[in-house]
Amino acid sequence: MPGKLKAKIVAGRHLPVMDRASDLTDAFVEVKFGNTTFKTDVCPKSLNPQWNSEWFKFEVDDEDLQDEPLQITVLDHDTYSANDAIGKVYIDIDPLLYSEAASVISGWFPIYDTIHGIRGEINVIVKVELFNDLNRFRQSSCGVKFFCTTCIPQCYRATLVHGFVEELVVNEDPEYQWIDRIRTPRASNEARQRLISLMSGELQRKIGLKVLEMGGNAVVGYLQCFDLEGESGLVVRAIGTACTLDKLSSGSAPNTNTHMHPNTAPASNACNSPSKDGKEPVFVEDLPSSSGPPTPFRALPTSSSPPPFSPSKPCSRQSSSSDTDLSLTPKTEEPHSVRCRPGIFLCPSSPILSTDTLSLPGSGSVGCGRGSNPRATTSAPLSSIQSDSALLRKSVSFTEDLLLAASGMGSGGSAGKEAGPLRTLLRQQTQTALEQREFPFFTLTSFPPGFLLHVGGVVSARSVKLLDRIHNPDEPETRDAWWEEIRQEIKSHARALGCHAVVGYSESTSICEEVCILSASGTAAILNPRYMREGCLDIGCTDHRFEEPSPPNCGFCHIPYDELNMPFPAQLTYCYHCRRQKVPDVLFTTIDLPSEAAVAGKGCLIQARLCRLKKKAQGEANATAISNLLPFMEYELHTQLMNKLKLRSMNALFGLHIQISVGENMLLGLASATGVYLTALPAPGGIQIAGKTPGDLSSEHISSIQKRINDTIAVNKELYQINPPELAEEGVGSPIPEPRHRSRLFRSHSESSDELSELDLSHGKKDAFVLEIDDTDAVEDIHSLLIDAPPPTGFYSCNTENMPGISNWTSGVQMFTSVRVLRLSNANLTNQGLNKIFTDLCENLLKSFYFKLRSMIPCCLCHLNFTVAVPEEELIQVTVTAVAMTYDKEQTQEKTAEKPVNKGSLEAEEQLQFPLELCADSSSSNIQTASKISGVGESTNMSPRAASVDYGSFADRCSTWLELLRLKAHTIRRGSVKTSRRTQSLAHSVSSLERCSPLQEGRSRSLRSSRSFGGSSVTVVKMTPLSFLPGTRIIKYLGIINMFFIRETTSLREEGGVSGFLHSFIAEVFAMVRAHVAALGGNAVVSYSMKECVFMENPNKNQAQCLINVSGDAVICISETDQESSASTANTGQTGGSETDGAT
Amino acid sequence: MSVELDVFVGNTTIMDEEVYQLWLDGYTVNDAVKVRMEGGVMDECEASKDVLLSDTMDQYRTFQMCERLLHSPAKLANQLLFQIPPHRQIMLIERYYAFDDTFVREVLGKKLSKGTKKDLDDISAKTSVTLKSCRRQFDNFKRVFKVVEELKGPLVENIRQHFLLSDKLARDYAAIVFFANNRFETGKRKLQYLSFQDFAFCAGQLISNWTVGAVDNMVEDMDVDLDKEFLQELKELKILITDKDLLDQHKSLVCTALRGKTKVFIEMEGSFKNLSRGLINIAANISLPLRLYPCRSDRWSAADMKLYLTHYTNSAHILDTFKHQVVWDRYMGVVKSCIFKMYHD
């Protein structure tokens, strides 16, 4: 009995009229937790009842506390007939279970009914008293923190990043139970809501257990999804990254925050080492050799080459995983099999995939041999892994080991305790930590500087499954095996790219009838071995940043794979920054743009859209048809992305997300990413149109298309301010003295350096990307390329956390969700026609957003997240969630100049982004005279001609001066904002809570208790899909918000049709999220996302149903300028809660 | 191919003031789109007609959902469904309760009943205010009337607090309620030239001087019902016209004071009896205070009128036998200011 849950029902307001005769309601409340129910008295004849109940106490296991929600039902008392339910409130009490989050839940909650929507509000106070449970065999995982945020949360420092955690639970879907035929829709919906709430609780608890076993205390990048499989069940699954987080005291500098050592799982090693040792003595023997390498490594000029274990070992693993492949899916020679693995950067040519283990160690050493460093040391640890490979087949076994180890160690789970005695051992083992892990995956998308060494490219895997073939639908085994299979494939893809880890990893499904497409994608990467080896434990001793041999702003672009044995065809050049390492011509990733990356101009949203018709079919035939289509879709999406990228004159994609959605008669593919120009990568050549069949198309036609394309490229360059700093190369010390030649040479990729001859042989001097027009389809494709309208002036868009090129956000934030469903009336649609319709749908949505948000200009739509679905045969549904944020136009240019100053790094010159003219000739001519202009010109965006060698220092001075100005302007603006707000709140007694200034908020929240009975106003809760709110600092994470709602109507017309119905439902969902956050004492939701929005309608029956699942992190954030008061605000927040308590 | 469903929901509810006004004015979605297109909003953001239509539909839906809340504005501040910044809330309420002067002029003084509501289409045709807008305005009047009917305390303050209106708008509503309650006719042809604001001023005067509330501020309906005792006392003023001596005495006093000060003295002198009778009769039969109209003459300037009434009032004080000085002041103070207000072109 380790926990006591206490709940108190205070009052209700705005209740609906339940008794027509009196126009009043006799309301009472049932409070239920587990199997215990309490009731309040009936408050007769009132629409604003005051119950002021006693404290209802539930004595429960903490396991139940994690799984169950507190269920509050408001009813209307009826003497003669059954009591009518008004509605319910489910309160997830998880945030109360860990000490650092909320201490009390108190506030007004909307009373929700699945048929009528929100019907009034109820004021509830909930508290939990937890007794410390030292039972090491416990089933609960109270205290493990969950974050949806895909980076290290703002007020924490990650001492350890343990790695991938996943879990999956299955249950029968109440909607498909026999009882559903006789119960009311309301009862059915409520059963479903409750079940999903229970399942998410259980899932979270189980993941928490895994984290404790690994020695962590938190899950970051927690991604939970539902699969409504229909007959075969309801699946709730989640993935995340286990970490050990330390809370930073609010006073400490934010810098320490960024410098973290997310090193890998030493604690988990510590846990499992005893048992592992027993099994694999080889491992222990290896230790000396694996701890050896540091010295030679540091001597390396660039540490970009992967650590000892990179390419050779992966292959050993890969062999094991491909075995698994064989057993589960028919494997063909082509990579495009039933499970298609074309990924973007992937396109793994079959020879590589099928390479034998034996041949690989050799190639591995060649791969990283540029530094001419002997890598012989690496072979030893690999063999141990190889022997380990049998283990990998069973996903469970690994965790079982951990479990054994953990209990054997005798300490329940805190990493700190174990770290001490095992430290030495630990350090030696961390190097191979990643290798030991079953899946070296990270759901994080942004990392602290230096963590990410190299990025290989996107890896993705899809698999088509038949749900009616599940042997034991109520058990998770089959699905576990499916995902296991997919993850293995992802891992092997990463190996093929010479990478040992996958970052920005995510999983998704698309279900239509009995067919299910499972997808997973991520970015193959190499993480810093030094962090793994030494990790946080040495954080005080050395600052690794200064030893970092690879320049942070280009290092991640350097290829991790072996250039002689590339997994796919690519043009390699020397990095345009450091000129030491090879980089690809384009880079696709699923992660966010690293903050240190050098970028020219602004980023923009790039989407590839595709529709493919498919014959209606059943069962296996259907699955095969889909499987056959998938590779072509991926290929076309890839081509579209590539073309659009070139068209915008950019060379890298971040945050790439490819969704393939299956319907009865079509497949929809939507790829979204943020394009950016990385200055480390070569400038993209243009697009050249070539007519293959001159008979069909006149050359004039081709040249007119060519002209349009060239014009578009030129316009886009201007629009996104892409003026790559070609002259910056000078600082690097290029061997070529004459700039006139230089620019030309760069473009043709011919390098003077000696080692490169083989590269030139393998890749010709391809300047432009050639598009061949061989039929009318190709013409259509090119036309559709040009359809994408650029955002109107004042707007930018991206789908990542950070907008490349914009960082000076102002306080305007508007999160929104938009849903559009299109009915295809024409039955004889072609693929082309469908593509056009789909593209227009997406484009029109964007146009609508721009129009609606025009008052926020200058503004950027961030984290644009498109989700497509085919809910019915002729319907296409697109759901978008994004946030519009205002920024300060004036400061945009200055920012780039400041950046190097702030960093104070060697790369200052390289990072300067001068809006230079592209023509190198003219710039070179006035190179000597332009130094002064350059600094000024930069700030005013006058496009100065050039810069000289000493511009760096000038820019320093210049930008500090600018910064001063900027600061001044900043303070002035803030001042005025504040006054206006104050006058406002004075003028209108409506609310003193017009916030944005969380300080005020804190104050008002403490007042809340005293006012809660009167007509008090409502706390403003900001929501954003990003992990931050501009101009504010998050001082406290209050817990995860994970809510699932069903809404149904049998009077669709009366509710304003489908649009009216969904509009009010989405508004209600927002309202309920806000209410929960406010009750936790928070004022914002970050990393908000709408995971699911399933809409079904039956207009003939005047019915509709919608399911929505949302999640995010509830936080308290304060204005950045009020830092000193942060502590007091936090206190206010807490006392606010207790005051509420006292007052009632 | 058709758009089956199209919604856009912001965490902070997005509302365009221009569209709100079009909605309030009763435009259909399509008409509103036309108006917006003509207004040039399309150029602002490279929008197309479809975009405009989609936006207008979204906003109309939002307003319809908000309408329920606007019926009791206090709810708007503490409802949870829409996150609307306070200044926006105030704008929404203020505009929702705003009315067309031409419309209100038609229903002023009429009973706010179903019967009147049936006539709204006539009024709509007459005033060229859309029927939808007429209905909203009429329902607003009725709603405010119903709520304040049962409240104690000062009328204007009640309206202001209950409906969160600005002081100006609250006063206007007080006037509407006052007229509706006392059913003062304002539709007479002779009164046509008077604007709603003229009447509102008069109502304000009456409320602050002649109602129960002017004496006691804690009774129900204090500002709506006229002070009955006062009305009774007013009857006593009749003495000024029934008592021949008093009348003559009054006339000579007024004439002495006015002589040489105005060009229309002769006329004033001649019509004194009629004027005085008119004024006093109103007092005796207060239900129609707006019969004050007889005072109006084409040839009298506003200054003349002011002069005349001032002396007319003051002279009465000098009359030895006239004992109702207090009532006289309370009466004439209001009558004077009302007449001044109405005495315009």
Interface residues (C-beta under 8 A of the other chain):
Chain A: R13 H14 W108 P110 I118 E121 A789 P792 Q814 M815 F816 T817 S818 V819 R820 V821 L822 R823 L824 S825 N826 I837 N844 K847 S848 F849 Y850 F851 K852 L853 R854 L875 Q877 Q984 S985 H988 V990 S991 L993 E994 G1015 S1016 S1017 V1018 V1020 V1021 K1022 M1023 G1056 V1058 S1059 G1060 L1062 H1063 S1064 I1066 A1067 E1068 F1070 A1071 M1072 R1074 A1075 F1095
Chain B: M1 S2 V3 E4 L5 D6 V7 F8 V9 G10 N11 T12 T13 I14 E44 C45 E46 A47 S48 D50 V51 L52 S54 D55 M57 D58 R61 T62 Q64 M65 A74 K75 A77 N78 Q79 L80 L81 F82 Q83 P85 P86 H87 Q89 I90 L164
